[in-house]
């Protein structure tokens, strides 16, 4: 079974391939669609909109993934506007604004799947709680980062940012996080 993953993020594609290929699902990267993204805090709405736009252009089975980074102290901001905040403030600016503040945060993901048998996209969710680190971690050349936030995000149960983890620590993190791709893949195999 083959599906398209419509995204410009190669790190997300590599993760999806690793988790879906054992289920017999081939993931093909497609990044040639410009989305008109709704201005909304609702990841469900954003993911469905992107999946519908992509399906109208491709007419092939596909998935999109939308994510948000939620800082509790900021009233769950920036949420789905994370990329804009990173472009505007960069990591140093985020760190500066969090000085002497609580650093609890969470990543939330909404994966939307669409094909010609569905009336509307099917959406899957996951979240990963953690804290923002005190300093900015380094790049890890062994991993394609899904976001520069991997340099400041410390998942619950760990004591360092994702970018600072060795291979064993990262494997434990991946094993214990909510598996959005495998949950989706199991549903896809059972229903297609």
C-alpha positions in Angstrom: 0.0 0.0 0.0 1.4 3.4 -1.0 0.4 6.8 0.5 1.8 10.3 -0.1 3.0 12.3 2.8 2.5 16.0 1.9 5.0 18.0 3.9 8.1 20.0 3.4 9.7 18.5 6.6 12.1 15.7 5.7 12.5 14.7 9.3 8.7 14.0 9.6 8.9 11.9 6.4 11.9 9.8 7.7 10.0 9.1 11.0 6.8 8.1 9.1 8.7 5.8 6.8 10.5 4.1 9.8 7.2 3.5 11.6 4.9 2.7 8.7 7.1 0.4 6.5 6.9 -2.5 9.0 3.2 -2.4 8.4 3.6 -2.7 4.6 2.9 1.0 4.0 5.2 2.8 1.5 5.4 6.5 2.2 6.2 8.8 -0.7 7.3 12.3 0.1 5.4 15.0 -1.8 6.2 18.7 -1.1 4.9 20.6 -4.1 1.6 21.9 -2.7 1.2 25.4 -1.3 -1.4 25.4 1.4 -3.8 28.1 2.3 -3.7 27.5 6.0 -6.7 28.6 8.1 -5.9 31.0 10.9 -7.0 28.8 13.7 -5.8 27.4 17.0 -7.6 24.1 16.2 -5.1 21.6 14.9 -8.0 19.4 13.8 -9.4 22.1 11.5 -5.9 22.9 10.1 -5.0 19.3 9.4 -8.4 18.6 7.8 -8.1 21.7 5.6 -4.6 20.8 4.5 -5.6 17.2 3.7 -8.6 18.4 1.7 -6.4 20.8 -0.3 -3.8 18.2 -0.9 -6.3 15.6 -2.0 -8.0 18.1 -4.4 -4.6 18.6 -6.0 -3.3 15.0 -6.0 -6.4 12.8 -6.0 -4.2 10.1 -4.3 -4.3 8.5 -0.8 -2.3 10.9 1.4 -1.6 12.2 4.8 -0.6 15.5 6.3 0.7 16.3 9.8 0.2 19.5 11.6 1.8 20.2 14.9 1.9 22.9 17.5 4.2 23.7 20.4 2.2 24.8 23.5 3.9 26.6 26.3 1.6 26.4 29.4 2.8 29.7 30.9 1.9 31.5 27.7 -1.7 30.2 27.7 -0.8 27.4 25.3 0.7 29.9 22.8 2.2 29.6 20.2 0.3 26.4 19.3 -0.1 26.1 15.5 1.7 29.4 15.0 5.0 27.9 16.1 6.9 28.4 12.9 6.0 32.1 12.8 7.2 32.6 16.4 10.5 30.7 15.6 11.0 32.9 12.5 10.2 36.1 14.5 11.9 35.4 17.8 14.3 32.4 17.1 15.2 30.1 19.9 17.2 32.7 21.8 14.1 35.0 21.9 11.9 32.2 23.2 14.5 31.4 25.9 14.7 35.1 26.9 11.0 35.3 27.3 11.0 32.2 29.5 13.7 33.5 31.9 12.5 32.9 35.5 9.2 31.4 34.2 7.7 28.0 34.4 8.8 26.0 31.4 6.1 23.3 31.1 5.2 22.7 27.5 3.7 20.2 25.1 3.8 19.2 21.5 0.5 18.3 20.0 0.1 16.6 16.6 -2.8 16.0 14.3 -2.3 13.6 11.4 -5.1 13.8 8.7 -5.5 11.0 6.1 -7.7 11.4 3.0 -8.5 9.1 0.1 -11.4 8.7 -2.4 -13.4 6.5 0.0 -13.7 9.1 2.7 -16.2 12.0 2.8 -13.8 13.9 5.1 -10.3 13.4 6.4 -9.7 10.9 9.2 -7.7 12.6 12.0 -5.3 11.0 14.6 -3.9 12.8 17.6 -0.9 12.6 19.8 0.8 14.8 22.4 4.2 14.8 24.1 4.6 16.7 27.4 7.9 18.1 28.6 9.7 21.3 29.5 11.8 23.9 27.7 15.5 23.5 28.6 17.5 26.2 30.3 19.9 26.3 27.3 19.9 25.6 23.6 21.3 22.2 22.6 23.5 21.5 19.7 22.7 20.0 16.3 22.9 16.2 16.2 24.3 15.2 12.8 23.0 11.6 13.2 19.4 12.7 13.1 17.3 14.9 10.9 15.5 17.3 13.3 11.8 17.6 12.7 12.1 21.2 14.1 14.7 23.4 15.7 12.7 23.0 18.8 14.4 19.6 19.3 17.3 21.8 20.7 15.2 23.1 23.6 12.5 20.4 24.2 13.1 18.0 27.1 10.4 15.2 27.0 8.8 14.2 30.3 11.0 11.6 32.0 14.3 12.8 30.5 16.9 15.4 31.6 18.2 16.7 28.3 16.8 18.1 25.0 16.2 15.7 22.2 19.2 17.0 20.2 21.5 16.1 23.1 20.3 12.5 23.5 22.5 9.6 22.4 21.1 6.8 20.2 19.9 4.7 23.1 18.2 7.5 24.9 16.5 8.6 21.7 15.3 5.1 21.0 13.8 4.9 24.5 12.1 8.3 23.9 10.7 7.1 20.6 9.4 3.8 22.1 7.6 5.6 24.9 6.0 8.5 23.1 2.5 8.4 21.7 2.8 6.6 18.4 0.7 8.7 16.0 2.2 7.1 12.8 1.8 3.5 14.0 -1.8 4.2 15.4 -2.6 5.6 11.9 -0.9 2.7 10.2 -2.8 0.1 12.2 -6.1 1.8 11.4 -5.1 2.1 7.7 -4.2 -1.6 7.4 -7.4 -2.7 9.2 -9.7 -0.4 7.1 -8.2 -0.4 3.6 
